[in-house]
């Protein structure tokens, strides 16, 4: 099983892809992937499934990547 650190690296990659996405659809897909990897990182570091909190939905139009990035840097 990968470590929380490895999962966080996947989060960072997905956020980078989302920042470079050319369509809203692509950006949303990458942010959804980042959310999944972030949840995996939290679980790998001892959090219970469902214990994660999101301030914004990854499909929000106003700075979702920042919300995911803030969550990932808090781990």
ZANU-429149 format. One record per atom (N, C-alpha, C): y, z, x. Coordinates in steps of 0.05 Angstrom, whole numbers, plus 32768, in hexadecimal, padded with zeros to 4 digits. Example, Ala and Ser with C-alpha at 12.3 -4.5 7.8 and 13.67 -1.06 7.14 Angstrom:
ZANU-429149
7F8E809C8108/7FA6809C80F6/7FBE809C8108/7FD3808E8101/7FEB808F8111/8001809D8102/
***
This chain:
ZANU-429149
7FE980008011/800080008000/801980008012/802C7FEE800C/80457FEE801C/805580088019/8065800D802D/80768026802C/808F8021801C/809D80378016/80B680358007/80CA80248017/80C980278032/80DB80188043/80D67FF98040/80BD7FF28040/80B67FD5803C/80C07FCB8021/80BC7FDB800C/80C57FD37FF1/80E37FD07FF1/80F27FE27FFF/810F7FE08000/81187FC7800E/81087FBE8022/810F7FA58030/810C7F8E801C/80F97F8F800A/80F67F7A7FF6/810E7F7B7FE2/81177F937FDC/812F7F967FCB/81467F877FD8/814B7F8D7FF1/81617F818000/815F7F628000/81477F588004/81437F3B8004/814A7F2F7FE9/81417F3C7FD4/81467F327FB9/81647F327FB2/81727F477FBB/818E7F497FB6/819D7F337FC6/81947F2D7FDE/81A07F177FED/819C7EFD7FDF/81847EF87FD5/817F7EE07FC6/81907EDE7FAD/81937EF57F9F/81A37EF57F87/81C17EEE7F8E/81CA7EF87FA4/81E67EF27FAC/81EA7ED57FB2/81D57EC87FBB/81D77EAB7FC2/81CD7E997FAC/81C47EA47F96/81BA7E947F80/81CF7E817F75/81C67E697F6D/81D97E557F63/81DB7E557F45/81CA7E637F37/81CC7E657F1A/81C87E827F11/81D27E887EF9/81CF7EA37EEE/81B17EA97EEA/81A27E957EE2/81857E997EDE/81777EA27EF8/817D7E947F0E/81717E9B7F28/817A7EB77F30/81947EBD7F2D/819E7ED87F34/818F7EED7F24/818C7EE97F0A/817F7EFD7EF9/81627F017F02/81547EEB7F09/81387EEE7F12/81377EFF7F2B/81487EF97F3F/81487F087F58/814F7F257F53/81627F2B7F41/81697F477F3B/81527F557F2D/81447F477F1C/812C7F537F0F/81177F5A7F24/81137F487F37/81007F4D7F4D/81097F657F5D/81237F677F63/812E7F7E7F72/81297F977F63/812C7F977F49/81277FAF7F39/810A7FB87F3C/80F87FA57F3A/80DC7FAB7F3D/80D57FB77F58/80E07FAB7F6D/80DB7FB67F88/80E77FD17F8B/80FF7FD57F7F/810C7FEF7F81/80FB80057F74/80F17FFE7F5D/80DF80117F4F/80C680177F5F/80BB80037F6C/80A480077F7D/80AB80197F95/80C380157FA0/80CC80267FB6/80CF80437FAD/80DA80477F96/80DE80627F8C/80C380707F87/80B080617F7C/8095806C7F77/808880727F92/808A80607FA5/807E80647FBF/808A807D7FCD/80A380837FC7/80B0809B7FD3/80AC80B47FC3/809C80B37FAD/809580CB7F9F/80A080CD7F83/80B080BB7F7A/80BB80BC7F5E/80A580B47F4B/80A780BE7F33/809480B77F1E/809D809D7F11/808A808D7F07/809280747EF9/80A4807B7EE2/80B8806C7EDD/80CB80717EC8/80E180857ECF/80E080907EE7/80F480A37EF0/810D80967EFC/810C807B7EFD/8123806D7F08/8139806A7EF4/815280697EFD/816980667EEB/817A804E7EF3/8182803F7EE0/819380287EE5/81AE802C7ED7/81C380267EE5/81DE80287ED9/81E5800F7ECA/81D97FF87ED2/81DE7FDF7EC4/81C47FCF7EC3/81C27FBE7EAF/81AC7FAD7EAD/81AE7F977EC2/81987F8E7ECF/819A7F797EE2/81A47F5F7ED7/81A57F5C7EBC/81B07F437EB1/81CE7F457EAB/81DB7F5C7EB2/81F77F5E7EAE/82067F4A7EBE/821C7F407EB3/822C7F2C7EC1/82407F387ED5/82447F527ED5/825A7F5D7EE5/82507F6F7EFC/82457F627F10/823F7F717F28/82237F7F7F29/820F7F727F1D/81F57F7E7F1D/81EA7F827F39/81EF7F6F7F4B/81E47F727F66/81EF7F8B7F73/82087F927F6D/82137FAB7F78/82047FC37F6D/81FD7FC37F53/81EF7FD97F47/81D47FDC7F54/81C67FC67F58/81AB7FC87F65/81AE7FD07F82/81C27FC67F8F/81C77FCD7FAB/81CD7FEB7FAE/81DD7FF67F9D/81E380127F9E/81CA80237F99/81B9801B7F87/81A080297F81/818E80287F9A/818C80107FA6/8179800E7FBD/8183801D7FD5/819E801F7FD9/81A8802E7FF0/81A5804C7FEC/81A180557FD3/819F80717FCE/8183807C7FD4/8170806A7FD9/815580727FDF/8152807B7FFB/
***
